[in-house]
């Protein structure tokens, strides 16, 4: 084997010196880093304890390699000195120190008291082993600290969210509930596992905690909405009750007017169910009074949820009340529509210049007499108005065809003669 030259020995010495200097900086940084104190296996469990123990063993091996290299380099520098030339003996000694094998433990971090198997390794390989050990240590520490950092951020954010939830619950005067209790217990469980074994925290645990907190926020948000909107919801309920009451009153009034002014069939007139407003249990007015009293007594959850059910019944009742009001007003509306239609045909006859025609005048008076006499027979009035309108249409057509005088007298519409009685209904 060819002996190395002095230049090769100096190059190796320089390369190893640079490696040792870099390792020293890394070792000092690891030992002084805040995270170093957090990877004490005595305070850890599970996968994190194992990873920390592995990292500390690798760190111990890196220190051993560093000290061994430092001792070799110190000895080599002493032998090398600062001479420009050295004899073969010095060169051979330097070659043995820098290129020859040296004994180090085969397994890093072997337990104290039991001498580990030794292995011979060259200084350059020893430097590589130290670099690999330091890279492993940094990777393990970084992974543990990253897990801690991520989980601590989750714990901190969750703690703030639950604190906000507690403040909202206090504003709503709510006691402890199952949702917040479950979330607190999950938070404590995650906090304990994070402190002892962050690498073993399953994603499902974080997901469960997030779901529990989300459920708390959703529940409290809905309760806050109910609490804060209850006064307005009560006012809207009062307004809705007033609309329903007004419809029922108007329908009753229209029904009474129709009975006195319209000749109605013998069938029972439409009416709202008895007790729709004042039934002791489900009357809209009495029920709303109870809900108002509950809200005033601070039982706002009871009042809000009861108001939801009350609104369902009130909305259905509003539909019935509108239908009742429309049916009650229908006979009077039909009569008024017929009056308007009769007036329209009469205006058309006047526009044609035939309003004084005896047959048309007689038909108009007959229809008007029926429409303005109480009780009004709507079927008869409808037939008379239609007959008068048809007669006006015929006269208009005759005028367009050039007819100018002679015509057959119009028959009395539907065989009826004008009533000779007094017109009694003007409304």
C-alpha positions as CSV (number, residue, x, y, z in Angstrom):
1,X,0.0,0.0,0.0
2,X,1.4,3.4,-1.0
3,X,1.9,5.8,1.9
4,X,0.0,9.0,1.6
5,X,1.8,12.2,0.9
6,X,2.0,15.1,3.4
7,X,-0.4,17.0,1.2
8,X,-2.9,14.2,1.4
9,X,-2.5,14.0,5.1
10,X,-3.0,17.8,5.4
11,X,-6.1,17.6,3.2
12,X,-7.6,14.9,5.4
13,X,-6.7,16.9,8.6
14,X,-8.4,20.0,7.1
15,X,-11.5,18.0,6.1
16,X,-11.9,16.4,9.5
17,X,-11.3,19.6,11.3
18,X,-14.1,21.3,9.3
19,X,-16.4,18.4,10.0
20,X,-15.7,18.5,13.7
21,X,-16.2,22.3,13.8
22,X,-19.6,21.9,12.1
23,X,-20.6,19.1,14.4
24,X,-19.6,21.2,17.5
25,X,-22.0,23.9,16.4
26,X,-24.8,21.5,15.8
27,X,-24.2,19.7,19.2
28,X,-24.2,23.0,21.1
29,X,-27.3,24.1,19.3
30,X,-29.1,20.8,20.1
31,X,-28.1,20.9,23.8
32,X,-29.2,24.5,24.3
33,X,-32.4,24.4,22.2
34,X,-35.6,24.7,24.2
35,X,-36.9,21.5,22.7
36,X,-34.1,19.5,24.2
37,X,-35.6,19.6,27.6
38,X,-38.9,18.4,26.2
39,X,-37.7,15.0,25.1
40,X,-36.8,13.6,28.4
41,X,-38.0,10.0,28.2
42,X,-38.8,10.0,31.9
43,X,-41.7,12.4,31.3
44,X,-43.0,10.7,28.1
45,X,-44.8,7.5,27.2
46,X,-45.5,5.3,24.2
47,X,-44.2,6.1,20.7
48,X,-42.9,9.5,21.8
49,X,-40.8,8.0,24.6
50,X,-39.3,5.5,22.2
51,X,-38.5,8.1,19.7
52,X,-37.0,10.4,22.3
53,X,-34.9,7.5,23.7
54,X,-33.7,6.8,20.2
55,X,-32.9,10.4,19.6
56,X,-30.9,10.7,22.9
57,X,-29.0,7.5,22.1
58,X,-28.1,8.9,18.7
59,X,-27.1,12.2,20.3
60,X,-24.9,10.4,22.8
61,X,-23.3,8.5,19.9
62,X,-22.7,11.8,18.1
63,X,-21.0,13.2,21.2
64,X,-18.8,10.1,21.5
65,X,-17.9,10.3,17.8
66,X,-17.2,14.0,18.1
67,X,-15.0,13.5,21.2
68,X,-13.1,10.7,19.6
69,X,-12.5,12.7,16.4
70,X,-11.5,15.7,18.5
71,X,-8.9,13.6,20.4
72,X,-7.6,12.1,17.1
73,X,-7.3,15.6,15.6
74,X,-5.6,17.0,18.7
75,X,-3.0,14.1,18.6
76,X,-2.6,14.5,14.8
77,X,-2.0,18.3,15.1
78,X,0.6,17.7,17.8
79,X,2.4,15.2,15.6
80,X,2.2,17.3,12.5
81,X,3.4,20.5,14.1
82,X,4.0,23.4,11.7
83,X,7.0,22.0,9.8
84,X,7.0,22.3,6.0
85,X,8.6,18.8,5.8
86,X,8.3,15.8,8.0
87,X,10.2,12.4,7.9
88,X,8.7,9.1,7.0
89,X,8.1,8.1,10.7
90,X,5.9,11.2,11.3
91,X,4.1,10.6,8.0
92,X,3.4,7.0,9.1
93,X,2.2,8.1,12.5
94,X,-0.1,10.7,10.9
95,X,-1.4,8.1,8.5
96,X,-2.2,5.8,11.3
97,X,-4.1,8.5,13.2
98,X,-6.0,10.0,10.3
99,X,-6.6,6.9,8.1
100,X,-6.3,4.0,10.3
101,X,-9.1,2.3,12.3
102,X,-10.1,3.3,15.8
103,X,-12.4,1.4,18.1
104,X,-15.9,2.8,18.9
105,X,-19.1,1.1,20.3
106,X,-20.9,-0.9,17.6
107,X,-24.4,0.0,18.9
108,X,-25.0,3.7,19.9
109,X,-26.4,4.4,23.3
110,X,-25.6,1.0,24.9
111,X,-26.7,0.7,28.5
112,X,-24.1,1.7,31.1
113,X,-22.4,-1.1,33.0
114,X,-22.4,-3.5,30.1
115,X,-19.5,-2.9,27.7
116,X,-20.8,-2.8,24.2
117,X,-19.2,-4.6,21.3
118,X,-16.6,-2.4,19.7
119,X,-16.0,-1.9,16.0
120,X,-13.0,-0.5,14.2
121,X,-13.8,2.5,12.0
122,X,-11.7,5.1,10.1
123,X,-11.9,8.7,11.2
124,X,-13.6,9.8,8.0
125,X,-16.2,7.1,8.4
126,X,-16.5,8.1,12.0
127,X,-17.2,11.7,10.9
128,X,-19.9,10.4,8.6
129,X,-21.4,8.4,11.4
130,X,-21.5,11.5,13.6
131,X,-23.2,13.5,10.8
132,X,-25.8,10.7,10.3
133,X,-26.5,10.6,14.0
134,X,-27.0,14.3,14.3
135,X,-29.3,14.3,11.3
136,X,-31.3,11.5,12.9
137,X,-31.5,13.4,16.2
138,X,-32.7,16.6,14.5
139,X,-35.3,14.7,12.5
140,X,-36.7,13.0,15.6
141,X,-36.7,16.1,17.7
142,X,-38.3,18.1,14.9
143,X,-41.0,15.5,14.5
144,X,-41.8,15.4,18.2
145,X,-41.8,19.2,18.5
146,X,-43.9,19.6,15.3
147,X,-46.5,17.2,16.8
148,X,-46.5,19.2,20.0
149,X,-46.8,22.5,18.2
150,X,-49.7,21.3,16.1
151,X,-51.6,19.8,19.0
152,X,-50.9,22.7,21.3
153,X,-52.3,25.1,18.7
154,X,-55.4,22.9,18.5
155,X,-55.7,22.8,22.3
156,X,-55.3,26.6,22.6
157,X,-57.9,27.3,19.9
158,X,-60.3,24.8,21.4
159,X,-59.9,26.3,24.9
160,X,-60.7,29.8,23.5
161,X,-63.7,28.4,21.7
162,X,-65.0,26.7,24.8
163,X,-64.4,29.8,26.9
164,X,-66.4,31.8,24.4
165,X,-69.1,29.2,24.6
166,X,-69.1,29.5,28.4
167,X,-69.5,33.2,28.2
168,X,-72.4,32.9,25.8
169,X,-74.0,30.3,28.1
170,X,-73.6,32.6,31.0
171,X,-75.3,35.4,29.0
172,X,-78.2,33.1,28.2
173,X,-78.3,32.0,31.9
174,X,-77.8,28.4,31.0
175,X,-76.2,25.9,33.3
176,X,-73.9,23.1,32.5
177,X,-75.0,20.9,29.7
178,X,-74.0,17.5,28.2
179,X,-72.5,19.0,25.1
180,X,-70.0,21.3,26.9
181,X,-69.2,18.6,29.5
182,X,-68.3,16.1,26.7
183,X,-66.2,18.7,24.9
184,X,-64.3,19.6,28.1
185,X,-63.6,15.9,28.8
186,X,-62.4,15.3,25.3
187,X,-60.2,18.4,25.6
188,X,-58.7,17.1,28.9
189,X,-58.0,13.7,27.3
190,X,-56.3,15.3,24.3
191,X,-54.3,17.6,26.5
192,X,-53.0,14.7,28.7
193,X,-52.0,12.6,25.7
194,X,-50.4,15.5,24.0
195,X,-48.2,16.2,27.1
196,X,-47.1,12.6,27.4
197,X,-47.1,11.1,23.9
198,X,-47.9,13.6,21.1
199,X,-46.8,11.1,18.4
200,X,-49.5,8.7,19.4
201,X,-52.4,11.1,19.2
202,X,-54.8,9.7,16.6
203,X,-56.5,12.0,14.1
204,X,-59.9,10.6,15.2
205,X,-59.4,12.1,18.7
206,X,-58.8,15.6,17.2
207,X,-61.8,15.0,14.9
208,X,-64.1,14.0,17.8
209,X,-63.1,17.1,19.8
210,X,-63.7,19.4,16.8
211,X,-67.1,17.7,16.3
212,X,-68.0,18.1,19.9
213,X,-67.0,21.8,20.0
214,X,-68.8,22.4,16.7
215,X,-72.0,20.8,18.2
216,X,-71.7,23.1,21.2
217,X,-71.3,26.2,19.0
218,X,-74.2,25.2,16.8
219,X,-76.5,24.5,19.8
220,X,-75.5,27.7,21.6
221,X,-75.8,29.7,18.4
222,X,-79.3,28.4,17.8
223,X,-80.2,29.2,21.5
224,X,-78.7,32.6,21.2
225,X,-80.7,33.3,18.0
226,X,-83.9,32.2,19.8
227,X,-83.1,34.3,22.9
228,X,-82.2,37.4,21.0
229,X,-85.0,37.2,18.4
230,X,-87.7,36.2,20.9
231,X,-89.0,39.8,21.6
232,X,-89.4,40.4,17.8
233,X,-90.9,37.0,17.3
234,X,-93.5,37.7,20.0
235,X,-94.4,41.0,18.4
236,X,-94.8,39.3,15.1
237,X,-97.0,36.7,16.7
238,X,-99.2,39.4,18.2
239,X,-99.5,41.0,14.8
240,X,-100.3,37.7,13.2
241,X,-103.0,37.1,15.8
242,X,-104.4,40.5,15.1
243,X,-104.6,39.7,11.3
244,X,-106.4,36.4,12.0
245,X,-108.8,38.1,14.5
246,X,-109.5,40.8,12.0
247,X,-110.2,38.3,9.2
248,X,-112.6,36.3,11.5
249,X,-114.4,39.5,12.6
250,X,-114.7,40.7,9.0
251,X,-115.9,37.4,7.8
252,X,-118.5,37.3,10.6
253,X,-119.6,40.8,9.7
254,X,-119.8,39.9,6.0
255,X,-121.8,36.8,6.8
256,X,-124.3,38.8,8.8
257,X,-124.6,41.4,6.0
258,X,-125.0,38.6,3.4
259,X,-127.8,36.9,5.4
260,X,-129.8,40.2,5.5
261,X,-129.1,41.3,2.0
262,X,-128.7,38.2,-0.2
263,X,-131.2,35.4,-0.7
264,X,-128.9,32.5,0.4
265,X,-129.4,28.8,0.0
266,X,-130.6,26.8,3.0
267,X,-127.1,25.3,3.5
268,X,-125.2,26.1,6.6
269,X,-123.1,29.3,6.1
270,X,-119.3,29.0,6.4
271,X,-117.9,29.5,9.9
272,X,-114.6,29.1,11.7
273,X,-114.2,26.3,14.3
274,X,-115.4,27.1,17.7
275,X,-112.7,28.1,20.2
276,X,-110.1,28.9,17.5
277,X,-109.1,31.9,19.5
278,X,-110.1,31.3,23.0
279,X,-110.0,27.5,23.6
280,X,-108.4,26.9,27.0
281,X,-105.6,24.8,25.6
282,X,-105.1,25.5,21.9
283,X,-106.9,28.7,21.4
284,X,-104.5,31.1,19.6
285,X,-105.1,34.0,22.0
286,X,-105.0,32.0,25.2
287,X,-101.9,30.0,24.1
288,X,-100.1,33.2,23.1
289,X,-100.9,34.7,26.5
290,X,-99.3,31.7,28.2
291,X,-96.2,32.0,26.0
292,X,-95.9,35.7,26.8
293,X,-96.1,35.0,30.5
294,X,-93.4,32.3,30.2
295,X,-91.1,34.8,28.4
296,X,-91.7,37.5,31.0
297,X,-90.8,34.9,33.7
298,X,-87.4,34.2,32.1
299,X,-88.4,30.8,30.6
300,X,-87.4,32.0,27.2
301,X,-86.5,28.5,25.9
302,X,-89.9,27.3,26.7
303,X,-91.5,30.4,25.2
304,X,-89.4,30.2,22.0
305,X,-90.0,26.5,21.3
306,X,-93.7,26.9,22.2
307,X,-93.9,29.9,19.8
308,X,-92.7,27.6,17.0
309,X,-95.6,25.3,17.5
310,X,-98.0,28.2,18.0
311,X,-96.8,29.7,14.7
312,X,-97.6,26.4,12.8
313,X,-101.2,26.5,14.1
314,X,-101.5,30.2,13.5
315,X,-100.3,29.9,9.9
316,X,-102.8,27.1,9.2
317,X,-105.5,29.2,10.9
318,X,-104.7,32.2,8.8
319,X,-105.3,30.2,5.6
320,X,-108.6,29.0,7.0
321,X,-109.6,32.5,8.1
322,X,-108.8,33.9,4.6
323,X,-110.9,31.2,3.0
324,X,-113.7,31.8,5.5
325,X,-113.5,35.6,4.9
326,X,-113.5,35.1,1.1
327,X,-116.5,32.7,1.3
328,X,-118.4,35.0,3.6
329,X,-117.8,38.1,1.3
330,X,-118.5,36.2,-1.9
331,X,-122.3,36.7,-2.1
332,X,-122.0,40.5,-1.5
333,X,-119.0,40.6,-3.9
334,X,-121.0,38.8,-6.6
335,X,-123.9,41.2,-6.1
336,X,-121.6,44.2,-6.4
337,X,-119.9,42.8,-9.5
338,X,-123.4,42.3,-11.1
339,X,-124.2,45.9,-10.2
340,X,-121.0,47.1,-11.8
341,X,-121.7,45.0,-14.9
342,X,-125.2,46.3,-15.2
343,X,-123.9,49.8,-15.0
344,X,-121.4,49.1,-17.7
345,X,-124.0,47.8,-20.1
346,X,-126.2,50.7,-19.4
347,X,-123.3,53.1,-20.2
348,X,-122.7,51.2,-23.4
349,X,-126.4,51.6,-24.3
350,X,-126.2,55.3,-23.6
351,X,-123.1,55.5,-25.8
352,X,-125.0,53.8,-28.7
353,X,-128.0,56.2,-28.2
354,X,-130.4,53.4,-27.5
355,X,-130.7,53.8,-23.8
356,X,-134.3,55.2,-24.1
357,X,-135.4,52.2,-26.2
358,X,-138.5,51.0,-24.3
359,X,-137.5,47.3,-24.3
360,X,-133.9,48.1,-23.1
361,X,-135.2,50.6,-20.6
362,X,-137.7,48.0,-19.2
363,X,-135.0,45.3,-19.1
364,X,-132.6,47.6,-17.3
365,X,-135.2,48.7,-14.7
366,X,-136.1,45.1,-14.1
367,X,-132.5,44.0,-13.5
368,X,-131.7,47.0,-11.4
369,X,-134.8,46.5,-9.3
370,X,-133.8,42.9,-8.5
371,X,-130.2,43.9,-7.7
372,X,-131.1,46.7,-5.4
373,X,-133.9,44.9,-3.5
374,X,-133.1,42.9,-0.4
375,X,-132.7,40.1,-0.1
376,X,-131.2,39.9,-3.6
377,X,-131.8,36.7,-5.6
378,X,-128.4,36.3,-7.2
379,X,-129.4,33.7,-9.7
380,X,-132.3,35.8,-10.9
381,X,-130.2,38.9,-11.0
382,X,-127.4,37.2,-12.9
383,X,-129.9,36.0,-15.6
384,X,-131.4,39.5,-15.9
385,X,-128.0,41.3,-16.2
386,X,-126.9,38.8,-18.8
387,X,-130.2,39.3,-20.7
388,X,-129.8,43.1,-20.7
389,X,-126.2,42.8,-21.9
390,X,-127.2,40.5,-24.7
391,X,-129.9,42.9,-25.8
392,X,-127.4,45.8,-25.8
393,X,-125.1,43.7,-27.9
394,X,-127.9,42.9,-30.4
395,X,-128.8,46.6,-30.7
396,X,-125.1,47.5,-31.3
397,X,-124.8,44.8,-34.0
398,X,-128.1,46.0,-35.6
399,X,-126.7,49.6,-35.6
400,X,-123.5,48.5,-37.4
401,X,-125.6,46.7,-40.1
402,X,-127.5,49.9,-40.8
403,X,-130.7,49.0,-39.1
404,X,-132.5,52.3,-38.3
405,X,-135.8,51.8,-36.8
406,X,-138.2,48.9,-37.0
407,X,-137.5,46.0,-34.8
408,X,-139.4,43.4,-32.8
409,X,-140.0,44.3,-29.2
410,X,-137.6,42.6,-26.8
411,X,-139.1,39.9,-24.7
412,X,-139.0,40.3,-21.0
413,X,-135.7,38.7,-19.9
414,X,-136.2,35.2,-18.5
415,X,-139.9,35.8,-18.4
416,X,-139.8,38.1,-15.5
417,X,-141.5,41.4,-15.0
418,X,-140.0,44.4,-13.2
419,X,-140.6,44.4,-9.5
420,X,-143.0,47.1,-8.5
421,X,-141.7,47.1,-4.9
422,X,-139.4,49.7,-3.4
423,X,-135.7,49.3,-3.9
424,X,-134.5,48.6,-0.4
425,X,-130.7,47.8,-0.6
426,X,-128.3,50.4,-1.7
427,X,-125.2,48.8,-0.1
